Each structure stands twice: as C-alpha cells, then as structure tokens.
Amino acid sequence: LGWFQTRLELDAAQLGKVVVRFPALLTKRVESMESTCDWLRRRLDLDEAHLRKMVLRLPPLLYLSVEENLAPTLEWLQRRLDLDDAGLRKVVLQLPPVLGYSVEANIAPTLDWLQTRLDLDAAQLKRVVLGRPALLGYSVEDNMAPKLNWLQSRLDLDDAGLMKIVLTLPGLLGYSVEANMAPKLAYLEREIGLSRAELRDWVVTTPSLLGYSLANRYRPRLEACRAAGVDVKRVLSYATQTDETFCKRTGIAPEALEAIRKQSVLSV
C-alpha cells in the first residue's frame, strides 16, 4: 500500500478505489511492479504523469509479465502497423488496455478485418488506427461491421466512398448510429431538403460533417439562417468554419446565433 501511494502519488480515495477493484494487486511483489513500471517508462518514453494515468486506468497491467506479455505485444503492434516510437506511445496512452489484449485472438483479427473491409493499404491502416486507437478494442461483429454496413447503406456509398470517409474521419468508428449519426443525417436531409444523393455527396466531400454536434452546431445555425432569411444550405457550406466566420459570411449577428444556441440546448 505504501508503494502504491508513493510510487503513483495516489491520495487515499484513489488508493482505496484501486485496491477494492483489484485486491489481487496486494499479492504482487513490490519489486516486480516497480520493475514493470520502470520498463514501461523506458520502452514508451513516459513521464511520471503518463505512467500514473496509465496504471490508474488499467491497474491489472501490473500483473503482466514484461517478457511474456508486454514486450511481445508492443513489438508486434509496432511491426504490424509500421509505427515509430511516438506512434506506438500514442496508441498505448490512448488505449492502455491494448497491453492486455491477445494478439492472436483480438488485435490481429481486428486489423485484418478492417484492412480487408475497407481495402486499405498498410499506410492507410496505420492512419486509421492512429486516428482512433480505441478501435483496437471494438468488437467487429457487434460494433464496426454493422456500423460500416449501416453507413454504406444509409448514404448509398460505394466501397471507395466508404473508405474515404473512414480515412478522413476515423473517429466515426466510435460514434453511435442510434444516438448520433442517424438523427444527424435525418435532420440535415429533412431540414435542408437534401436528396439522398445530395446528402451522400456532401458527406463524401466533407466527411467531418459527421463529427459536428446536432444540438450545438447544426440546429442553432439552421434556425439562425431561417430567422435571418439566409439560404439554409450555408449550414453545410460553412459547417467546418468557426462561429465567427460563419456569422461574418452569412451576415448573421453573433449574439443572435448564441441566443438561438442557448435556447436550442435548453429545449433539447
């Protein structure tokens, strides 16, 4: 307990949380855990703050053997994705549980499926993973496959269009269909009066459209355009612009947009 509190700078509440969740840590030798921490720091070039954050997010990584688990997993991941040390560090810091995943049962099949499904070359696969490291923990059957199938069907995308969208916005692999993408696309289609083909063309041209908030960006901007008599398609034309630029180009008063946004959020 003293080692945990001193080595990881835990307060009493954090220490209690770790021990209650993972009491088996109390059976580990301090020397073994210290060695693991030192190895992780050297291998991933971590400072103390990053090491602490990683261990707090995944205390069981201290169970893992450097020789049998940690080192082989990191070496395989770095080789499979052709990652430099900075890229490997980014993946692990954003997804510490990857250190505990099985290469054969989890990571390799996920990467193989994603590469085949989107027809990605090695560089493109690396780009997608670095853009959304969490995808290494997603279920193919329950998450990624149905999500990509839905998006392709919803927008009537060919394989090249689907690949472009995911390459540009890997984060969409973490979006919910029901709570995010479906209502957003339906709203834009309905309120702006887009055909299915027009909606598809907008998204393929600017995939980041899928990443903006319906409540905080699209709805208030569309209502502001209507109130000011501005063509509502400007909502899409300037979707990637800041509020300041959007207002400047549409002639909408910034305070009017902010008032509509506050009311919209309250209504939602």
N, C-alpha and C positions, 0 to 999 in steps of 0.2 A: 504493500500500500504506500509506503514511504517512497519507493522508487517511482511508482506511477505518478504520485503527486509532484515529486521534484523533477523528474525527467520530462514530463509532459506539461508541467506548470498547470495542474488541474486544481480547481477550487473544490471544496467539499461536495458541492452538488454534482459537479461533473464526475468526480471520483465515484460517488455513490451510484450514479447512473451507469457508468461503465461496469462496475462490479456486479450490480444487480442484473444487468443484461447478460453479462458474460462471466459468471463466477469461476469458470474453469481457468481463467487467467491467473487466479490466485495459486494455481498449482504449477505454474511455469517458473522456471528458474530465472532470476533477475539477470544473470549473466547472459543467458540465451536471448532474452528480449532486448537487452542492451546491444548485443551483437547484431541482431536483426535491424534495429533502428540505425545503427552506425552504417551497416551495409546499404540500407535504403538511401540514406543521406548521400553516401558516396556515389552509388550507382545512378541516382536520379538528380544529383546536384541540388538537393533540397536544403533550404534553410530550416531553422527550428520551427518557425511558424507553419511552414508547409507540412513538415513531418507531423507536428502535433495535430493539424487539421485532418491529415490522412488517417492517423491512428484513431482519432476520435470518431471519424466516420465509419471506420472498419476495424475495431479493436481485434477481431479474430485474425487479422493478418499477422499478429504476433505469434499465432500458433504455427504459422507456416515455416517450413524449412527453406533456408536460402538455397541450398544445393539442390533439393528435390522439387521445389515449387517456384519460388520467386525468380531465381536466376534463369531457369529454362523458359518460363513463361515470358519474361521480358525479352530474352534473346529471340524467341520465336516471333513475338509480335513485332519486334524491330526489323527482323529479317523479312517477314511476310509483307509488311507494308512499306519497306524501304524507308524507315523513319530515321532521322538523325536523332541525337540525344535530346534536343529541345522538343521534337515532336513526340518522342516517347514519354518525356516528362509531362507534356500537356495532356496526353491521353490518360496517364495514371492519376494525375492530380484531379482531373475532371471525373474520373471513374475509378476510384480506389478499389472497388470490388473486383475489377478485372484481374487483380493479383490472385484472387482465389478461384477464378474460372478455370475449368478444364479446357485445355487447348483442343483436344480431340473431340470432346463432347459438346463444347459450346462455341469457342471463338472461331475455330477453323470452319465448321459448317455454316456459321452465320456469314462470315466473309465470303465463302464460296458461293452461297446462295445470292447474296447481294450483288456480287460481281456478275453472276450469270443472269440474274433477273433484269439488271439494268444494262447489261452488255458493256461493262466498264473495263478499261484497261487498268494496268497497275497504278499509274499515276492518278487516274480518276477515282479509283477505290480509296487510295490514300487521302485524297482531297475530301471525300465524303466522310471518312472516319474522323479526320482532324476537325471537320466542321461539326460533327455530332458524335463525340466519343461514346456517349451513353448508348448508342445503337448496338454496341457490342454486348449489352445486357438485355436487349429486346428479344422477345420471342418472335421467331419467323412466322410460325403458324398462327399465333394469336394476335400479333401486332403488325409487323411490317408487311406481310403478304396481303392480308385483307385491306390494309390502308392503301397500299400502292394500287391494288386492283380497283378499289373504290375510286381513287383519284383518276385513274386512267379511264374508267367507265363514265364518271361524272362529267369529265371535260372532253370525252371522246378523243383521247390522246393516242397518237401512235407511240411506238417504243422510243423513238428519238425525242419526242416531246417530253415524255415522262422522264427520260434520263436527264434532259436539260434542266428540268425543274428541280430534280433532286440534287444535281451537281451544284446548282446555283443556291439552293436553299436546303442544305442537309437537315436543318433544324425541323423541317416539316415532318420528319420521321418520328418526332416526339409530340406532334400535335394530335389532339383528339379529333376524330371525324365528327362525332355527335355534338361535342361542346364547342368546337372551333371551326373547322373547315366547312362543314355542311351548312350551318346557319350563315356563315360569312358569304359563301358563294351564292346561296339562295337570296340573300339580301341584295347583293350587288346586281344580280341578274334581274331581280324584280324591281328594285327601286330605280335603277339606272336605265332599265328597259333594254337589256342586252339579250341577244340571241345566244344560244348555246355556243355557236361557233365564235361569236364575238368575245364571249367570256373566256373561251379557250385561248383565243389569240392574245388577249390581254395578259393572261397568266403565263403563257409560254414566253411572251416577250419580256415580261417583268415578273419573274417568279416571286420576288419579295413581296408582291401584293398579298400573298397568302400569310405573310408574317405580321401584318399590321392589325391592330385591335379594331374590332367592330364597334365596341362601345366608345372607345376613346378617340378613334380617328375617323372611320368611315361614316358612322351615323351622324355625329355632330357636324362634320364637314358637308355632308349631303344636305342636312337641314339648313345649314348656313347658306349654301348655294341657292336653295329654293327660296329662302327668305329674301335674298338679295337679287333674285332673278338671274342667276348665273347658271349656265349650262351644267347640269349635274355630272356630265362626263369629266368635268375638270377634277372631280374627286379622284378619278383613276389617273388622269394625266399628271396630276401633281401629288400622287399618293406618297411618293418617296421623298417629297420636299418637307422641310420644317414648316411649322405653323406660320412663321414669319414670312417665308417665301410664298406659301400657299395664299396667304391673305394679300400679299403685295401683288401677285399675279392675277388674282380674281377680283381685287378691289373690295374685298370684304374686310370690315373693321376687325382687328384682332380681338378687341373687347367683346364684340358681338359673337365671334366664334367661341370664345372662352365661356361666355354666359350660356350659350347653347350647349356646350360640352358639359358644364356643371349640371344643367337641368336634365340632360340626357342620361348622365350617370346616375343621378338621383332617381329618375324614372325607372331605369333598369334595375 
